[in-house]
Structure formats: C-alpha cells, structure tokens
Amino acid sequence: MCSKCFREHEKRESLLASPRVSTEAPVVEKPTETEMRVDVGVDVAQEVIGKGSEVDKNSAEKMEEVVDEPPTKRVQKNTSRCFACRKKVGLLGFKCQCSYVFCGEHRYSDKHDCDFDWKTRAQERLIRANPVVKADKVQKI
C-alpha cells in the first residue's frame, strides 16, 4: 500500500471505530474469561478478512487508474551527457533513434533499453529493397 492509500485506510478505520452514542441504557454483563478469548479471536479474524478485501479493492482500483494513464516519455535535458550513466560525452555522443544521446558503452540498443522498434524497421527496409519477383508463366504443350 502506498502512503496515500494507507492514510485513507486509517481514516476509514477511525470512522468505523468511533464510538456511537445511543439513547438506550447499556446492559453490562461480565463475560467469562474463555468467552473473552473467543470473542477477541473472532474480532481479529474478521478484521484480517475485512482488511484483505479492502486491499484487494484498493489494488483493483489502482490497476484501473494505471491502465488509463498513457506512459510519459522522459526528456533528456542535458544532451552533453549519456542518458543512461550521465557520463560526459562531449562531441562523441551517439544519438539513438529513441532520441537520446549515449556514450560509447550505451550506444547500442540492447545496452540502454531502447524503445525504438528495430525489428519492424529492418523488415520494412527489406521489403522495399527486395520486391517480389515472379517468373512468367510457361504454357504447357
């Protein structure tokens, strides 16, 4: 649970646990020691079960929120440094297709978790460079 969810959870618990004022006179019976132990065990079990269902509901709501938000792409502010390791690259920086600048160590796509789709780009280039060649149909005698 994140801190925000925890605070909301604590508020709900405090509202549920707050004493309610009733107009009727309470009847006080002194329970035996074994009854007290059983009651406490049942209350704890109910709280644990209740908390589990609340956590499931909260996590389901969070998942829905996460799905709705599109992923934001980070912006490289300083192009004179490597985006992965922040090492100075100077004039030798390598600009990747994902629009970030990298050092010699992180310039390859497998070294910096590149989000550019190299596979489809290569397939498109091959399709353009190699058109389909069909032979003329031969007439059978």
Secondary structure as GFF3:
##gff-version 3
##sequence-region A 1 141
A	DSSP	alpha_helix	3	17	.	.	.	ID=ss1
A	DSSP	alpha_helix	33	68	.	.	.	ID=ss2
A	DSSP	three_ten_helix	90	92	.	.	.	ID=ss3
A	DSSP	beta_strand	94	95	.	.	.	ID=ss4
A	DSSP	beta_strand	101	102	.	.	.	ID=ss5
A	DSSP	alpha_helix	118	129	.	.	.	ID=ss6
###
